[in-house]
């Protein structure tokens, strides 16, 4: 009977340790560095646009065929922040740039070096957030779509 009790307690202790193990090497603050030069908050930079950085919202003041760049809001993912910037010309997305992606360790960098160019090309081809998730980069893909949607909304595109 004593052996069974010891075995049961050690099994429970092992399970508790297993389920409490943290697999991420990301710090508690969720820090991430920017890919592009500098980190920006969500905002719009258009010919006739305005930006309200204090609330993170933005407006372009122009029609849906405006020109300029729009930075989407930061999508907080479990591996870190994701943020994109779009360039709009004549109502079409002409460029998508990842401003921030998780890059706290070598594996994050490998995944995003592979996934971000695919996401960029898909967004340019689709001209919307209706893009496929990149296999192996599901969390980044979800964050990319979220930030892209906020940039598209701020640019008043369909």
C-alpha positions as CSV (number, residue, x, y, z in Angstrom):
1,X,0.0,0.0,0.0
2,X,2.9,2.4,0.8
3,X,4.4,1.8,-2.7
4,X,1.2,2.7,-4.4
5,X,0.9,5.9,-2.4
6,X,4.4,7.0,-3.2
7,X,3.9,6.1,-6.9
8,X,0.7,8.1,-7.0
9,X,2.2,11.2,-5.3
10,X,5.3,11.1,-7.6
11,X,3.0,10.8,-10.7
12,X,0.9,13.8,-9.6
13,X,4.1,15.8,-8.9
14,X,5.5,15.0,-12.3
15,X,2.3,16.0,-14.0
16,X,2.1,19.3,-12.2
17,X,5.7,20.0,-13.2
18,X,5.1,19.0,-16.8
19,X,2.0,21.3,-17.1
20,X,3.6,24.3,-15.5
21,X,6.7,24.2,-17.8
22,X,7.0,27.4,-19.8
23,X,8.0,26.7,-23.4
24,X,8.5,30.3,-24.5
25,X,11.8,32.2,-23.9
26,X,10.1,35.5,-24.3
27,X,10.2,37.8,-21.3
28,X,7.2,38.7,-19.2
29,X,7.0,42.1,-20.8
30,X,6.6,40.7,-24.3
31,X,9.4,42.9,-25.7
32,X,10.2,42.8,-29.4
33,X,12.4,44.9,-31.6
34,X,11.3,46.4,-34.9
35,X,12.2,45.1,-38.3
36,X,12.0,48.5,-40.0
37,X,13.9,51.5,-38.8
38,X,12.2,52.4,-35.5
39,X,9.0,51.4,-33.9
40,X,5.8,53.4,-34.7
41,X,2.5,53.5,-33.1
42,X,-0.7,53.1,-35.2
43,X,-1.2,56.0,-37.4
44,X,-1.8,57.4,-40.9
45,X,0.5,59.4,-43.0
46,X,-1.5,60.6,-46.1
47,X,-1.6,63.7,-48.2
48,X,-4.7,64.9,-46.4
49,X,-4.7,62.7,-43.3
50,X,-4.5,63.2,-39.6
51,X,-3.3,60.9,-36.9
52,X,-4.4,60.5,-33.3
53,X,-1.6,58.6,-31.6
54,X,-3.0,59.0,-28.1
55,X,-5.8,56.6,-28.8
56,X,-4.2,54.5,-31.4
57,X,-6.9,55.3,-33.9
58,X,-6.4,57.0,-37.1
59,X,-8.3,58.6,-39.9
60,X,-7.3,59.6,-43.4
61,X,-9.7,62.4,-44.2
62,X,-9.6,61.5,-47.9
63,X,-11.6,59.2,-50.1
64,X,-10.9,55.5,-50.5
65,X,-8.6,56.3,-53.4
66,X,-6.2,58.2,-51.2
67,X,-2.4,57.9,-51.3
68,X,0.0,57.4,-48.5
69,X,1.1,55.0,-45.8
70,X,-0.9,53.6,-43.0
71,X,0.5,51.8,-40.0
72,X,-1.9,49.2,-38.4
73,X,-2.4,48.8,-34.7
74,X,-0.1,46.5,-32.8
75,X,-1.5,42.9,-32.6
76,X,-0.4,41.4,-29.3
77,X,0.3,37.7,-29.8
78,X,1.4,35.0,-27.4
79,X,5.0,35.3,-28.9
80,X,5.1,39.1,-29.1
81,X,3.7,42.0,-31.0
82,X,3.0,42.1,-34.7
83,X,2.5,45.3,-36.7
84,X,2.3,46.1,-40.4
85,X,2.4,49.2,-42.5
86,X,0.7,49.5,-45.9
87,X,1.4,51.9,-48.7
88,X,-1.7,52.9,-50.7
89,X,-1.7,54.4,-54.2
90,X,-5.0,55.1,-56.1
91,X,-7.0,53.0,-53.7
92,X,-4.7,49.9,-54.0
93,X,-2.2,48.4,-51.6
94,X,1.1,48.8,-53.3
95,X,3.4,47.7,-50.4
96,X,3.1,45.9,-47.1
97,X,5.9,46.1,-44.6
98,X,6.2,44.3,-41.3
99,X,7.1,46.9,-38.7
100,X,7.3,44.5,-35.8
101,X,7.3,40.7,-35.5
102,X,8.4,38.5,-32.6
103,X,12.1,38.0,-32.7
104,X,13.1,37.3,-29.2
105,X,15.1,34.2,-30.0
106,X,16.7,32.4,-33.0
107,X,13.6,30.2,-33.7
108,X,11.3,33.3,-33.9
109,X,13.7,34.9,-36.3
110,X,13.8,31.7,-38.5
111,X,10.0,31.4,-38.6
112,X,9.4,35.1,-39.4
113,X,12.2,35.3,-42.0
114,X,10.3,32.6,-43.8
115,X,6.7,33.6,-43.1
116,X,6.7,37.4,-43.4
117,X,7.6,37.5,-47.2
118,X,4.9,35.0,-47.9
119,X,2.3,37.0,-45.9
120,X,3.4,40.2,-47.7
121,X,3.0,38.7,-51.1
122,X,-0.3,37.2,-50.3
123,X,-1.6,40.5,-48.9
124,X,-0.5,42.3,-52.1
125,X,-2.1,39.7,-54.3
126,X,-5.4,39.6,-52.3
127,X,-5.6,43.3,-51.6
128,X,-7.3,42.3,-48.3
129,X,-6.8,40.2,-45.2
130,X,-8.2,37.1,-46.9
131,X,-4.8,35.4,-46.9
132,X,-3.7,32.0,-45.9
133,X,-2.0,31.1,-42.7
134,X,1.6,30.2,-43.2
135,X,2.3,26.7,-41.9
136,X,4.4,26.8,-38.8
137,X,3.7,30.5,-38.3
138,X,0.1,30.4,-37.2
139,X,0.4,33.0,-34.4
140,X,2.4,35.4,-36.5
141,X,-0.1,35.0,-39.4
142,X,-3.0,35.7,-37.2
143,X,-1.3,38.8,-35.8
144,X,-0.3,39.9,-39.3
145,X,-3.9,39.7,-40.5
146,X,-5.2,41.6,-37.4
147,X,-2.8,44.5,-37.9
148,X,-3.3,44.5,-41.6
149,X,-7.1,44.7,-41.1
150,X,-6.7,47.8,-38.8
151,X,-4.4,49.5,-41.5
152,X,-6.9,48.7,-44.2
153,X,-9.7,50.1,-42.1
154,X,-7.7,53.2,-41.3
155,X,-7.0,53.8,-45.0
156,X,-10.8,53.4,-45.7
157,X,-10.2,50.6,-48.2
158,X,-12.7,47.9,-48.9
